[in-house]
Amino acid sequence: MMNKIIVLNGPNLNLLGEREKKQYGTVTLKEIEKNCKNYASKNNIDLSFFQSNIEGELIDKIQNSRNNCHGLIINAGGYTHTSVAIHDALKILKIPIIELHITNIYNREDFRHISLISKLAKGVICGFGPEGYVMAIKAMNKFLDNENR
């Protein structure tokens, strides 16, 4: 069976490659998506990618994933620290969640140390740059394969 995984990206991640290059590097979200889809195609994973600056659109994707995805990976950006609504939507899911961050949120401003997502996640990947995306997909796929044995 092919695992169906969705990767959600929150606000300002559409500007990767332009914004705060010392923090986030020069790789764009489109390049990250291309690398992830390349990895997925070589590993029999049905991968979808979505980015929005709008909280409600992310919530709609989370809600829709409950019936048509096996796993969800989320880099909620700034919503990680502020969105009770995203927390509540994720809480409804019966599928595994991986929280993802490009930077190490614990080496940044104090307010970034608080995540409203972490307690709902199977695991958290942070601080590995854009490579964290493929790490998260690989981890999710392995978890799903082990769960389905």
Secondary structure as GFF3:
##gff-version 3
##sequence-region A 1 149
A	DSSP	beta_strand	3	9	.	.	.	ID=ss1
A	DSSP	three_ten_helix	13	15	.	.	.	ID=ss2
A	DSSP	alpha_helix	21	24	.	.	.	ID=ss3
A	DSSP	alpha_helix	29	42	.	.	.	ID=ss4
A	DSSP	beta_strand	45	51	.	.	.	ID=ss5
A	DSSP	alpha_helix	55	68	.	.	.	ID=ss6
A	DSSP	beta_strand	71	75	.	.	.	ID=ss7
A	DSSP	three_ten_helix	77	81	.	.	.	ID=ss8
A	DSSP	alpha_helix	84	92	.	.	.	ID=ss9
A	DSSP	beta_strand	97	101	.	.	.	ID=ss10
A	DSSP	three_ten_helix	105	107	.	.	.	ID=ss11
A	DSSP	three_ten_helix	110	113	.	.	.	ID=ss12
A	DSSP	three_ten_helix	118	120	.	.	.	ID=ss13
A	DSSP	beta_strand	123	126	.	.	.	ID=ss14
A	DSSP	alpha_helix	131	147	.	.	.	ID=ss15
###
